[in-house]
Amino acid sequence: MQSPFLAAINQLCDEKNLPREVVMETIKAALRAAYRKDYGTRDQNIDVDLDDKSGNIAVFLVKEVVRKVENKDLQMTVAEAKKYKKDPKAGDVIRIDVTPVGYGRIAAQSAKQVIIQRLQEAERELMYQTFKDRENELLNALVHRVERSQVYVDLDKVTTVLPPDQQIPGERYFGGQRIKIYLDKVIKTTKGPQLLISRTHPNLVRKLFELEIPEIKAGVVELKAIARAPGVRCKIAVASNDPKVDPIGSCVGQKGVRVQNITEELNGERVDVIQWNSDSQKFIQSALSPAKIFLIKLDENIKRASVYVNPDQRPLAIGKQGQNVRLASTLTGYEIDILDVKDLPAGSVSAEGTPAPVAPPKEKEHVIKIENLEGMTKELAQKLATANLTDVEQLKGLSAKDLASIEGMDEVSAQLVAEAVKKVK
């Protein structure tokens, strides 16, 4: 029958996910330290035997047989060794049983703190070795509990914290929820290894695409760049290493099922898949979609792009709260300025050879000020003026959805503007 002591050790190994050999060696080291403290000296060579079946503990004082003793704690003469061995010789090692009466109970009390400390160290080291090799990987996690803004998740019997700044904005977490997280780094600290996990890191999107899209995992389709506004929108640039494979189609999937699975995992974050292009102008043009670009001028020295668009395309190019142009800038690596076509020098033409439009002079009676529209407030008029929309003719070409993409506009305000424009004859 297994002793309660060994049963406790086995239970400890299972709960902490520690190798039994590590735990047993830790206990022996603690018992050796306890014996030196209570019965021996610090310099003695102490050995402990722990029976795997009975749980009995035996303590031995280990000394080497020498002709001339220089250290009494570690050596003994041949004459002294004859008390413990029949025919000792110089160089022999003698193990002397010095187990005190009732040492098991005494040792348990004396070694308790040492054992706890050593086991904690062993657990931390095992945790570090386990996760160090898994840096830059996608991990499955189980939400353990939520305390205010802190989310505690379980990773292979290890509990760690998903901090607020690494949580997807607006995402709600609850106990028992299964989520995927990105392990960025594992850092050693005085309190044990620290796992830097994230739900907002751009590489989380990369790993999800590798998991969901076989072509990316196989290297046929390459994910070139990622720009992300966590929880709202993400742009990725993809390229194909096989001319027969469409990179965008591979990522989107039939009826969008592949990218939809990723969107659901990211709490509804919209994912735009864009064709990567070595031509910077074409790449920037694709990155700013759905806006239609008239002309792009690049300054390669400072990585800056001046993008000219028609007035009706300006809100789409900028995006709501500047989101579209900001993500395009991150994706392409260029600082992007959105400018109006009318700012171009006279005679400028687009990449397709289309001349820049020249606005015909409007008769005064056809120009209606925005402030005069029925139901229009000064606040709405100011938002439209900021977007360079100053007359009804410009507004007629925009839908309520287009208006809602203007920085500072919401869907209700956009609908009010659209209704006001419809009433103009």
BELCORBEL-V921587 format. One line per field, one symbol per residue. ss: DSSP state (a for helix, b for strand, c for the rest). phi: phi as a letter, one per 40 degrees, with the letter a starting at -180 (. if undefined). burial: 1 if it has 24 or more other ideal C-beta (glycine too) atoms within 12 Angstrom, else 0. A space follows every 10 residues. Layout:
# BELCORBEL-V921587
ss->???
phi->???
burial->???
This chain:
# BELCORBEL-V921587
ss->cccaaaaaaa aaaaaaccca aaaaaaaaaa aaaaaaaacc cccccbbbbb ccccccbbbb bbbbbccccc ccccbbcaaa accccccccc ccbbbbbccc ccaaaaaaaa aaaaaaaaaa aaaaaaaaaa aaccccbbbb bbbbbbbccb bbbbbccbbb bbcaaacccc cccccccbbb bbbbbbbbbc cbbbbbbbcc caaaaaaaaa aacaaaaacc bbbbbbbbbc ccbbbbbbbb ccccccaaaa aacaaaaaaa aaaaaccccb bbbbbcccca aaaaaaaccc ccccbbbbbc cccbbbbbbc aaaaaaaaca aaaaaaaaaa aaccbbbbbb aaacccccbc ccccbccccc cccaaaccba aacccccaaa aaaaaacccc baaaaaccca aaaacccccc aaaaaaaaaa aaccc
phi->.ccdcccccc ccccccfbcc cccccccccc ccccccccbb bccccbbbbb ccbcgcbbbb cbbccbcbcb bccbbacccc cccbacbcbc hcbbbbcbcc cgcdcccccc cdcccccccc cccccccccc cccbcgbcbc bbccabbfcc bcbcbfgbbb bccdcbccdg cbbadgcbbb bbccabbcbc chcbccbabb cdcccdcccc ccbdccccgc bbccabbbbd gbaabbbbbb cbccbccccc ccgcfgcccc ccccccggcc bbbbccaccd ccccccccdc ccccabbbbc cbfbbcbbbc dcccccccgc fgcccccccc ccgbcbbcbc dccccdgcbc ccgccccbcc cccdcccbcd ccccgccccc cccccccgbb acdccccbcc ccccccdgcb cccccccccc ccccc
burial->0000110010 0110010100 0111011111 1111110001 0001111111 0000001111 1111110000 0000110100 1000000000 0101110110 0011001001 1001100110 1111011101 1001001110 1111000000 1111100101 1100011100 1010001011 1111010000 0010111111 1111111111 0110110000 1111111111 1111111111 0000001101 1100000110 0110111011 1111110001 1011111110 1111111100 0000111111 1111111111 0111111111 1101011111 1001000000 0000000000 0000000101 0010010001 1011001111 1101110101 0111111010 0011011101 10000
